[in-house]
């Protein structure tokens, strides 16, 4: 999840993040890497939970993946 500095709201107006603001309409980006099928399932549910959802899909090439070791295992 990344908080943006500024972005366009649903109305097309620019929203800017201010250091002392308690506003709840600051731009946020959430990146998810998942199979297309599982992402489609997620978006059906997320669409009902979030107002003003913008979804951008693009192909991803995984270059490196590292798993966290289980408890008691060496890395």
PyMOL commands that set and color helices and strands:
alter all, ss='L'
color gray80, all
select helices_A, chain A and resi 36-49
alter helices_A, ss='H'
color red, helices_A
select strands_A, chain A and resi 2-3+6-8+14-16+28-29
alter strands_A, ss='S'
color yellow, strands_A
deselect
rebuild
show_as cartoon
